[in-house]
Amino acid sequence: MTLICVTYVTRAKISKPALGVAVVSREREEKMAATSALVLFSGGQDSTICLAHALARYDRIETIGFDYGQRHSVELECRSKVIQALRTNFPEWADKLGEDHVCDLSVLGDISETAMTSETEIEIAENGLPNTFVPGRNLLFLTMAGALAWRRGLSILVGGMCETDYSGYPDCRRETLDVQELTLSRGMDRPFTIETPLMWLDKAETWELAEDLGGQKLLDLVIEETHTCYLGDRTHRHEWGYGCGTCPACELRANGYQKWRAKVAA
Ligand code: ZN
């Protein structure tokens, strides 16, 4: 397996500190961990709103994205555009945005045969889940994020998982994440928190949250720069953004947008 984690860190040589220094350093580490977060950031609508949520809440944010052999690379290409747009349009957040890490997890595409990682028609499988479900994906993402966070002195992981209106993926459910939070904390001997600001919001409320966090500027950024469509369509522009308009991801995004607009208009 090839694992490339692109970061921009120089590893300092570790020497054994005197006890007093160690205590100060631990206190500093704990303080930093409480005011910093690592956001799982794909370049999609949900993770962009999670990133804005973290920027509004914490002092320092790092981001991590994964290349897992997706059937298209549009979302990954949107990542850097979204980050750049956030820096440009939100100067109050620019200084908080730290390193962006991209991990090669192409092994996931090698071992799964799903409509997310191959040119297969999207349909509901016999188990009731759409065949866009990539088994183990979020579990692996969170494990990798935890490993990186451990090295970077971060203990809060922020992800856009949601079980309010979603495709039924079991690794998006809060009960799954509660168990994984415990597993990461036990397995790395650090109290990890997996924060999921969208967990109990429907898609309309997610649009509403975007407006609350960053007003029209953030809404425009989400519409123009983020990507959700499973088919990677960037040629059709709708009022809610780009996409084919018919895949399950587009339908969720479009329905949420329309429900939110109707609520605003009422
Ligand atoms: Zn679509």
Boltz pocket constraint, residues with backbone or C-beta under 6 A from the ligand:
constraints:
  - pocket:
      binder: B
      contacts: [[A, 228], [A, 229], [A, 230], [A, 231], [A, 232], [A, 233], [A, 243], [A, 244], [A, 245], [A, 246], [A, 247], [A, 248], [A, 249], [A, 250], [A, 251]]
      max_distance: 6.0
